[in-house]
Amino acid sequence: MTAEAVAELIALPTAPRTPDDVDTFDAVEAEMRQRGWSWQHELVTDSYRTGHGHLLCTEGESPFGDPDARHFLVFGELYPVDPDEDEGEDEISTANGQWLYDFMDSWQQLPGWTGRRPATDQDCEAVLAQAAQVVTGHLGRAPERTVLSAESLAMGPALTHRVWRTDTHALVLGPAPDNLPYGYLTHLQLSYTPLSCGPELPPADDEEGLTEWISDHVDW
């Protein structure tokens, strides 16, 4: 994650909108060529690969110029394997890994991506901490909330969620559920979503409320 990637994400809602008399697909194609983006339909369904190598999922027909759209920038991916699974569950995990690892290998062959296997919780936290430094540096302030993720938010180990807010949007950095296309992975992502999803942060001691607030902002 770089400062340039964060700046590009934050600027998406204020990018020029497609004029009514222009075909949206053609306009998006032209903007993508200018930015060095490409379509990505295999690793994360119906996403864009940005010029920085990250994968972006967004709502609506265009990722550009829609202040009401939610944007999800995936910059890390992990397949959590539980070493404490019983024998039957471990067989399922191994079977999943046989085809999931092929996808993971495809990820790490993309420009800007690397892979590590096996990886620890601390490895994942190090990736998130580095990204947090970049977001903090770009915004000029530390996150308002730093909490461990709840089990309901993503598979695998509890990892750190960090929350910042601008005047109009929330930035949430941390693990996110892989609802599709795999169902077994965990995204490491930076979400940029309108505060209308939930403008007020619950108190720090309201764990259930904070989990629900984060879910509203990070779940696809």
Steps between C-alpha positions, in 0.01 A plus 500: 500500500637840402397859560420531130260204518323647803471840334355342185240307703390807695468703180272251319166645621599849381631393159309644200169324444406347168287749301145387431561497124804268525489121525609407855696192395698693238568780750621254765722326245658831400559602862649160581745524208607843619560372853669176396216286640367171362200273548536207739245219491693204642657585835217711636179495300418812298781712636754742359877465528640843565827633371646429844414129469217502754152366433207739530136403538240772485126548482327627190599510135807716550758536777548865405305802617233333718504640857236249610690188389701277733856417392703202623873490423647150549877500550547171686347155502531210741369148534461434872578143602407406856767268650254396773236359264388145567588226251187531284518878476872483425430275201256761368756775556765299313265434208414869478866591512579286198300727270521822702878498497489508120305824523739633762791421269326704230471794738869507584596495132330836447722811494540640850396180679705247693409183684596333825407148603460424778419842642425590860252738660795730563584503128148614422510763773828630362337554159208683662731709719701613198180597318378684812817710504433602140136596567597688816773684311262597220222620731736653756331335797484167681194276473202577722452133588741207512332170590537128441257364246206292613451141378191610307701735277744257337629146514828423669689680774384820666689781326505873563239736359584870486245772432544854371230746392502794263216751478310273262650150509635229727830326440517153656820297476503133592369153419179458303287198418542323168136447410587425138647349295691269738326508835804379696743791467538823696559829322736757645343818374458872536132594476392850404129531561251786547431592860132455420569128563542601865610856586554469873759267645369300797683549831823309537348271763206404275663199335181371338408842364849559367505158331170580329628844395815352347300229324277764339812664357711201394269215399435478127 
